[in-house]
Amino acid sequence: FPEPTWEFYHWKIVRGASPDICDPHVWTDNIPATNCNLVITEVASPSGSVDGRFLELYSDNCAGKTIGDDFELVHYDDDGNLLNNPLDLEGFTIGDDGFLLLCVKEEANVIYGPNTCDRVVGPNTPADNQGVETIALLERRKVGDPVIIDIFGFKPSDDTSNFSGGKAIRDPSATLPSNVWKPEDWLIIPGKDGEGVLTVDDMDPREWNEFPLVIVITELADPLDNKLNRFIELYSPNKRNYEIVDDLVLVRYEGT
Protein backbone atom coordinates (compact mmCIF):
# COMPACT_ATOMS: atom_id res chain seq x y z
CA PHE A 1 0.00 0.00 0.00
CA PRO A 2 1.14 3.60 -0.52
CA GLU A 3 2.60 5.20 2.62
CA PRO A 4 2.43 8.96 3.28
CA THR A 5 5.33 8.73 5.76
CA TRP A 6 8.73 7.08 5.51
CA GLU A 7 8.61 3.55 6.94
CA PHE A 8 12.28 2.55 7.05
CA TYR A 9 11.64 -1.08 7.98
CA HIS A 10 9.79 -1.65 4.70
CA TRP A 11 12.99 -1.06 2.73
CA LYS A 12 16.27 -2.89 2.31
CA ILE A 13 19.20 -0.48 2.00
CA VAL A 14 22.26 -1.95 0.24
CA ARG A 15 25.24 0.41 0.26
CA GLY A 16 27.92 0.12 -2.40
CA ALA A 17 25.84 -2.25 -4.52
CA SER A 18 27.42 -3.45 -7.76
CA PRO A 19 25.37 -3.42 -10.98
CA ASP A 20 25.07 -7.21 -11.05
CA ILE A 21 22.93 -7.30 -7.88
CA CYS A 22 20.52 -4.59 -9.04
CA ASP A 23 17.25 -6.04 -10.35
CA PRO A 24 15.15 -3.74 -12.54
CA HIS A 25 11.64 -5.01 -13.33
CA VAL A 26 11.87 -7.46 -10.43
CA TRP A 27 10.08 -6.90 -7.11
CA THR A 28 10.96 -9.67 -4.69
CA ASP A 29 9.53 -10.28 -1.25
CA ASN A 30 12.70 -12.00 -0.12
CA ILE A 31 13.43 -9.65 2.77
CA PRO A 32 16.44 -10.96 4.73
CA ALA A 33 16.04 -11.39 8.47
CA THR A 34 18.51 -8.53 8.95
CA ASN A 35 15.80 -6.14 7.80
CA CYS A 36 13.00 -7.53 9.95
CA ASN A 37 10.95 -5.07 11.92
CA LEU A 38 10.69 -6.68 15.36
CA VAL A 39 8.86 -5.19 18.33
CA ILE A 40 7.99 -6.44 21.80
CA THR A 41 4.20 -6.68 21.99
CA GLU A 42 3.32 -8.48 25.24
CA VAL A 43 4.99 -9.59 28.46
CA ALA A 44 3.00 -11.95 30.67
CA SER A 45 3.38 -13.19 34.22
CA PRO A 46 -0.02 -14.50 35.31
CA SER A 47 -0.67 -14.73 39.04
CA GLY A 48 0.28 -18.06 40.55
CA SER A 49 1.69 -19.53 37.32
CA VAL A 50 5.37 -19.37 36.47
CA ASP A 51 4.53 -21.95 33.80
CA GLY A 52 2.34 -19.39 32.04
CA ARG A 53 4.97 -16.67 31.65
CA PHE A 54 5.89 -15.63 28.13
CA LEU A 55 7.41 -12.87 26.03
CA GLU A 56 5.78 -12.03 22.71
CA LEU A 57 7.35 -10.24 19.74
CA TYR A 58 5.81 -9.35 16.41
CA SER A 59 7.09 -8.62 12.91
CA ASP A 60 4.90 -7.06 10.23
CA ASN A 61 7.31 -7.87 7.40
CA CYS A 62 9.07 -11.15 8.26
CA ALA A 63 6.34 -13.70 8.99
CA GLY A 64 7.69 -17.22 8.47
CA LYS A 65 11.33 -16.08 8.24
CA THR A 66 14.25 -17.40 10.28
CA ILE A 67 16.22 -14.80 12.20
CA GLY A 68 19.94 -14.51 11.46
CA ASP A 69 22.72 -13.53 13.83
CA ASP A 70 21.57 -9.94 14.25
CA PHE A 71 19.19 -9.92 17.22
CA GLU A 72 19.36 -10.81 20.90
CA LEU A 73 17.23 -10.14 23.95
CA VAL A 74 18.65 -8.98 27.27
CA HIS A 75 17.05 -8.10 30.58
CA TYR A 76 17.87 -5.89 33.54
CA ASP A 77 16.86 -6.18 37.18
CA ASP A 78 14.78 -3.47 38.87
CA ASP A 79 18.00 -1.60 39.77
CA GLY A 80 19.02 -1.42 36.12
CA ASN A 81 21.77 -4.06 36.31
CA LEU A 82 22.26 -6.27 33.25
CA LEU A 83 21.31 -9.84 34.09
CA ASN A 84 22.95 -13.02 32.88
CA ASN A 85 21.37 -15.31 30.28
CA PRO A 86 20.93 -13.06 27.25
CA LEU A 87 18.83 -14.75 24.60
CA ASP A 88 20.38 -15.04 21.14
CA LEU A 89 17.56 -15.14 18.57
CA GLU A 90 19.68 -16.62 15.77
CA GLY A 91 17.86 -19.56 14.20
CA PHE A 92 14.47 -18.67 15.74
CA THR A 93 11.67 -18.74 13.18
CA ILE A 94 8.93 -16.13 13.27
CA GLY A 95 5.49 -17.69 12.98
CA ASP A 96 3.40 -17.42 9.84
CA ASP A 97 1.15 -15.04 11.80
CA GLY A 98 4.09 -12.69 12.43
CA PHE A 99 4.43 -13.55 16.13
CA LEU A 100 7.46 -14.96 17.90
CA LEU A 101 6.27 -16.36 21.24
CA LEU A 102 8.96 -17.24 23.75
CA CYS A 103 7.75 -19.32 26.68
CA VAL A 104 9.53 -20.15 29.91
CA LYS A 105 8.29 -23.72 30.25
CA GLU A 106 6.92 -26.44 28.00
CA GLU A 107 3.78 -26.48 30.17
CA ALA A 108 2.72 -23.26 28.43
CA ASN A 109 1.82 -25.35 25.38
CA VAL A 110 -0.64 -27.19 27.62
CA ILE A 111 -1.99 -24.04 29.28
CA TYR A 112 -2.50 -22.04 26.08
CA GLY A 113 -2.87 -24.87 23.59
CA PRO A 114 -0.55 -27.06 21.51
CA ASN A 115 2.16 -25.25 19.53
CA THR A 116 1.32 -21.85 20.99
CA CYS A 117 4.99 -21.30 21.85
CA ASP A 118 7.54 -20.91 19.06
CA ARG A 119 10.38 -21.60 21.49
CA VAL A 120 10.65 -22.71 25.11
CA VAL A 121 13.64 -20.74 26.37
CA GLY A 122 13.75 -21.73 30.04
CA PRO A 123 13.91 -19.93 33.39
CA ASN A 124 16.08 -16.89 34.16
CA THR A 125 15.85 -15.69 30.56
CA PRO A 126 14.30 -12.41 29.36
CA ALA A 127 10.99 -14.29 28.94
CA ASP A 128 10.98 -15.20 32.65
CA ASN A 129 9.82 -11.82 33.96
CA GLN A 130 8.15 -11.40 37.35
CA GLY A 131 6.81 -8.03 36.27
CA VAL A 132 9.61 -5.72 37.39
CA GLU A 133 12.42 -6.42 34.92
CA THR A 134 13.32 -4.31 31.92
CA ILE A 135 13.68 -6.09 28.55
CA ALA A 136 15.62 -4.83 25.54
CA LEU A 137 15.89 -6.11 21.98
CA LEU A 138 19.41 -5.52 20.67
CA GLU A 139 20.75 -5.50 17.14
CA ARG A 140 24.34 -6.47 16.52
CA ARG A 141 26.29 -4.23 14.15
CA LYS A 142 29.38 -5.08 12.13
CA VAL A 143 31.21 -2.30 13.95
CA GLY A 144 30.75 -1.34 17.59
CA ASP A 145 28.58 -2.67 20.39
CA PRO A 146 25.02 -3.92 19.92
CA VAL A 147 22.42 -1.17 19.99
CA ILE A 148 18.96 -1.16 21.58
CA ILE A 149 16.25 -1.46 18.93
CA ASP A 150 13.23 -1.82 21.20
CA ILE A 151 12.80 -1.66 24.97
CA PHE A 152 10.18 -2.38 27.60
CA GLY A 153 10.69 -0.47 30.85
CA PHE A 154 13.13 2.04 32.31
CA LYS A 155 16.61 1.27 33.66
CA PRO A 156 16.21 1.18 36.67
CA SER A 157 12.58 0.14 36.51
CA ASP A 158 9.69 2.10 38.00
CA ASP A 159 5.95 1.74 38.42
CA THR A 160 5.24 2.68 34.78
CA SER A 161 6.21 -0.84 33.73
CA ASN A 162 5.41 -2.93 36.81
CA PHE A 163 2.90 -5.62 35.80
CA SER A 164 3.62 -8.09 38.62
CA GLY A 165 1.11 -10.94 38.54
CA GLY A 166 -0.44 -9.65 35.32
CA LYS A 167 0.59 -8.55 31.85
CA ALA A 168 1.78 -5.62 29.75
CA ILE A 169 0.40 -5.05 26.22
CA ARG A 170 1.77 -2.74 23.57
CA ASP A 171 -0.63 -0.35 21.86
CA PRO A 172 -1.39 -1.88 18.43
CA SER A 173 -0.89 1.55 16.87
CA ALA A 174 2.71 1.68 18.19
CA THR A 175 4.13 -0.49 15.42
CA LEU A 176 7.60 1.06 15.25
CA PRO A 177 10.37 -0.14 17.59
CA SER A 178 11.60 2.40 20.13
CA ASN A 179 15.00 2.48 21.83
CA VAL A 180 13.54 4.53 24.71
CA TRP A 181 10.76 3.51 27.08
CA LYS A 182 7.42 5.08 26.14
CA PRO A 183 4.84 4.32 28.85
CA GLU A 184 2.11 5.90 26.73
CA ASP A 185 2.53 3.06 24.22
CA TRP A 186 1.72 0.37 26.76
CA LEU A 187 -1.21 -0.84 28.83
CA ILE A 188 0.07 -2.15 32.17
CA ILE A 189 -2.30 -4.56 33.93
CA PRO A 190 -0.82 -5.79 37.21
CA GLY A 191 -2.47 -8.60 39.13
CA LYS A 192 -4.21 -7.87 42.42
CA ASP A 193 -4.97 -9.83 45.53
CA GLY A 194 -8.51 -11.12 45.54
CA GLU A 195 -10.84 -9.41 43.09
CA GLY A 196 -9.24 -8.57 39.75
CA VAL A 197 -6.46 -11.17 39.90
CA LEU A 198 -5.12 -12.06 36.45
CA THR A 199 -4.75 -15.76 35.73
CA VAL A 200 -3.60 -17.66 32.66
CA ASP A 201 -7.16 -17.33 31.33
CA ASP A 202 -6.63 -13.57 31.07
CA MET A 203 -3.50 -13.88 28.92
CA ASP A 204 -3.78 -13.60 25.13
CA PRO A 205 -0.71 -15.04 23.40
CA ARG A 206 -0.49 -14.61 19.61
CA GLU A 207 -3.12 -11.86 19.68
CA TRP A 208 -2.53 -8.13 19.42
CA ASN A 209 -5.89 -6.57 19.97
CA GLU A 210 -7.21 -3.07 20.38
CA PHE A 211 -6.74 -1.63 23.85
CA PRO A 212 -9.79 -1.98 26.10
CA LEU A 213 -11.32 1.29 27.23
CA VAL A 214 -9.62 2.81 30.26
CA ILE A 215 -11.75 5.49 31.94
CA VAL A 216 -11.56 7.19 35.35
CA ILE A 217 -13.50 9.83 37.28
CA THR A 218 -11.37 12.97 37.45
CA GLU A 219 -13.58 15.72 38.92
CA LEU A 220 -16.91 16.32 40.67
CA ALA A 221 -18.14 19.89 41.11
CA ASP A 222 -20.90 21.61 43.07
CA PRO A 223 -20.10 25.34 42.77
CA LEU A 224 -22.12 27.54 45.13
CA ASP A 225 -24.38 24.59 45.88
CA ASN A 226 -26.16 25.30 42.60
CA LYS A 227 -27.69 22.30 40.82
CA LEU A 228 -27.43 24.07 37.47
CA ASN A 229 -23.64 24.25 37.74
CA ARG A 230 -22.92 20.74 38.95
CA PHE A 231 -20.97 18.33 36.78
CA ILE A 232 -18.94 15.15 36.81
CA GLU A 233 -15.85 14.73 34.65
CA LEU A 234 -14.39 11.50 33.34
CA TYR A 235 -11.19 10.96 31.38
CA SER A 236 -9.80 8.24 29.16
CA PRO A 237 -6.04 8.22 28.51
CA ASN A 238 -6.33 5.86 25.56
CA LYS A 239 -9.68 6.48 23.80
CA ARG A 240 -10.09 10.02 22.55
CA ASN A 241 -13.09 10.81 20.34
CA TYR A 242 -14.42 7.37 21.22
CA GLU A 243 -18.08 6.48 21.33
CA ILE A 244 -18.61 4.35 24.42
CA VAL A 245 -20.20 1.06 23.51
CA ASP A 246 -18.88 -0.84 26.51
CA ASP A 247 -21.25 -1.98 29.22
CA LEU A 248 -20.64 0.96 31.55
CA VAL A 249 -23.04 2.84 33.80
CA LEU A 250 -22.66 5.66 36.34
CA VAL A 251 -24.54 5.31 39.62
CA ARG A 252 -24.99 7.57 42.63
CA TYR A 253 -25.26 6.59 46.27
CA GLU A 254 -26.84 8.77 48.94
CA GLY A 255 -26.18 8.72 52.64
CA THR A 256 -23.33 9.22 55.05
VOGU-3710 file (C-alpha; in Angstrom, 3 decimals, decimal comma):
1> fpeptwefyh> 0,000/0,000/0,000  1,142/3,605/-0,517  2,603/5,201/2,615  2,427/8,964/3,284  5,328/8,733/5,764  8,735/7,082/5,513  8,614/3,548/6,937  12,281/2,555/7,049  11,638/-1,078/7,979  9,790/-1,655/4,696
11> wkivrgaspd> 12,995/-1,059/2,734  16,266/-2,888/2,309  19,198/-0,479/1,997  22,258/-1,947/0,244  25,239/0,407/0,260  27,922/0,118/-2,402  25,836/-2,249/-4,519  27,424/-3,446/-7,763  25,369/-3,417/-10,983  25,073/-7,209/-11,045
21> icdphvwtdn> 22,928/-7,302/-7,882  20,523/-4,590/-9,044  17,252/-6,035/-10,348  15,150/-3,738/-12,541  11,642/-5,006/-13,331  11,870/-7,457/-10,429  10,076/-6,898/-7,108  10,957/-9,672/-4,695  9,525/-10,278/-1,248  12,701/-12,004/-0,118
31> ipatncnlvi> 13,430/-9,645/2,774  16,437/-10,958/4,731  16,040/-11,387/8,467  18,514/-8,530/8,950  15,803/-6,142/7,799  13,000/-7,533/9,946  10,954/-5,066/11,923  10,693/-6,684/15,357  8,862/-5,192/18,331  7,986/-6,435/21,801
41> tevaspsgsv> 4,195/-6,680/21,991  3,318/-8,483/25,243  4,992/-9,586/28,458  3,000/-11,949/30,666  3,384/-13,188/34,225  -0,023/-14,501/35,314  -0,671/-14,735/39,036  0,276/-18,061/40,546  1,686/-19,529/37,321  5,366/-19,370/36,472
51> dgrflelysd> 4,534/-21,953/33,797  2,338/-19,393/32,043  4,970/-16,673/31,652  5,888/-15,631/28,126  7,406/-12,872/26,033  5,784/-12,027/22,710  7,353/-10,240/19,744  5,808/-9,348/16,409  7,087/-8,621/12,908  4,903/-7,059/10,233
61> ncagktigdd> 7,310/-7,868/7,398  9,068/-11,150/8,258  6,339/-13,704/8,990  7,694/-17,221/8,474  11,328/-16,084/8,237  14,247/-17,404/10,275  16,222/-14,803/12,202  19,942/-14,513/11,457  22,724/-13,530/13,834  21,575/-9,940/14,253
71> felvhydddg> 19,194/-9,919/17,218  19,360/-10,805/20,896  17,228/-10,137/23,953  18,652/-8,979/27,266  17,050/-8,096/30,584  17,868/-5,885/33,541  16,859/-6,177/37,180  14,779/-3,474/38,868  17,996/-1,595/39,771  19,024/-1,425/36,116
81> nllnnpldle> 21,772/-4,060/36,314  22,257/-6,267/33,253  21,312/-9,842/34,093  22,945/-13,021/32,878  21,373/-15,309/30,285  20,932/-13,056/27,253  18,831/-14,751/24,598  20,381/-15,044/21,138  17,563/-15,138/18,571  19,682/-16,623/15,771
91> gftigddgfl> 17,857/-19,561/14,200  14,472/-18,672/15,735  11,669/-18,740/13,177  8,934/-16,128/13,269  5,491/-17,690/12,982  3,397/-17,416/9,845  1,150/-15,043/11,795  4,089/-12,693/12,432  4,434/-13,549/16,130  7,462/-14,956/17,903
101> llcvkeeanv> 6,267/-16,361/21,240  8,960/-17,241/23,745  7,746/-19,318/26,682  9,528/-20,151/29,910  8,289/-23,718/30,252  6,917/-26,438/28,005  3,783/-26,477/30,173  2,725/-23,258/28,426  1,821/-25,350/25,381  -0,639/-27,186/27,617
111> iygpntcdrv> -1,992/-24,043/29,278  -2,504/-22,037/26,083  -2,866/-24,869/23,585  -0,550/-27,055/21,513  2,164/-25,253/19,525  1,318/-21,853/20,994  4,995/-21,298/21,845  7,536/-20,906/19,064  10,379/-21,604/21,494  10,646/-22,712/25,107
121> vgpntpadnq> 13,639/-20,737/26,372  13,746/-21,728/30,039  13,905/-19,933/33,392  16,084/-16,891/34,158  15,854/-15,695/30,558  14,301/-12,405/29,361  10,991/-14,286/28,944  10,982/-15,196/32,647  9,820/-11,823/33,961  8,154/-11,403/37,352
131> gvetialler> 6,810/-8,032/36,270  9,612/-5,718/37,385  12,418/-6,420/34,920  13,315/-4,306/31,917  13,678/-6,086/28,553  15,623/-4,827/25,542  15,886/-6,106/21,981  19,407/-5,522/20,668  20,745/-5,496/17,136  24,337/-6,470/16,517
141> rkvgdpviid> 26,285/-4,235/14,146  29,383/-5,080/12,132  31,215/-2,301/13,951  30,747/-1,341/17,592  28,585/-2,667/20,390  25,018/-3,922/19,916  22,422/-1,169/19,992  18,963/-1,164/21,576  16,246/-1,458/18,931  13,228/-1,818/21,201
151> ifgfkpsddt> 12,805/-1,662/24,971  10,183/-2,378/27,601  10,694/-0,470/30,855  13,125/2,039/32,306  16,608/1,274/33,657  16,211/1,181/36,669  12,584/0,142/36,510  9,692/2,099/37,997  5,948/1,742/38,423  5,241/2,677/34,783
161> snfsggkair> 6,212/-0,843/33,727  5,410/-2,929/36,811  2,903/-5,623/35,798  3,619/-8,093/38,618  1,115/-10,938/38,541  -0,435/-9,650/35,316  0,592/-8,545/31,846  1,779/-5,623/29,747  0,401/-5,053/26,221  1,771/-2,736/23,568
171> dpsatlpsnv> -0,628/-0,351/21,860  -1,393/-1,882/18,429  -0,894/1,546/16,867  2,708/1,681/18,188  4,127/-0,486/15,424  7,600/1,059/15,249  10,369/-0,142/17,585  11,595/2,399/20,129  14,995/2,484/21,834  13,541/4,530/24,707
181> wkpedwliip> 10,756/3,510/27,076  7,423/5,076/26,136  4,840/4,323/28,854  2,113/5,905/26,728  2,529/3,061/24,216  1,720/0,366/26,765  -1,213/-0,837/28,832  0,071/-2,151/32,172  -2,299/-4,558/33,933  -0,820/-5,795/37,213
191> gkdgegvltv> -2,468/-8,600/39,129  -4,207/-7,870/42,419  -4,974/-9,831/45,533  -8,514/-11,122/45,538  -10,839/-9,415/43,085  -9,240/-8,572/39,752  -6,464/-11,170/39,902  -5,122/-12,059/36,454  -4,746/-15,763/35,733  -3,602/-17,656/32,664
201> ddmdprewne> -7,159/-17,330/31,329  -6,629/-13,567/31,075  -3,504/-13,877/28,915  -3,779/-13,603/25,129  -0,707/-15,042/23,404  -0,491/-14,606/19,614  -3,123/-11,856/19,681  -2,526/-8,130/19,416  -5,892/-6,572/19,969  -7,212/-3,071/20,380
211> fplvivitel> -6,736/-1,630/23,847  -9,786/-1,975/26,103  -11,320/1,286/27,225  -9,619/2,814/30,259  -11,750/5,490/31,937  -11,555/7,186/35,346  -13,504/9,832/37,277  -11,365/12,969/37,454  -13,583/15,717/38,916  -16,909/16,323/40,668
221> adpldnklnr> -18,139/19,888/41,107  -20,904/21,613/43,065  -20,102/25,336/42,768  -22,120/27,543/45,130  -24,379/24,588/45,885  -26,163/25,296/42,601  -27,687/22,302/40,823  -27,432/24,070/37,474  -23,636/24,246/37,741  -22,917/20,741/38,950
231> fielyspnkr> -20,970/18,326/36,780  -18,945/15,151/36,806  -15,854/14,730/34,652  -14,391/11,504/33,336  -11,192/10,962/31,384  -9,796/8,240/29,156  -6,037/8,223/28,512  -6,328/5,856/25,564  -9,682/6,479/23,799  -10,090/10,019/22,547
241> nyeivddlvl> -13,086/10,806/20,339  -14,417/7,375/21,221  -18,082/6,476/21,330  -18,614/4,354/24,418  -20,200/1,056/23,507  -18,878/-0,836/26,512  -21,248/-1,978/29,219  -20,641/0,962/31,551  -23,041/2,842/33,799  -22,665/5,659/36,342
251> vryegt> -24,543/5,306/39,616  -24,990/7,568/42,633  -25,261/6,586/46,274  -26,838/8,768/48,936  -26,185/8,724/52,645  -23,325/9,223/55,054
//
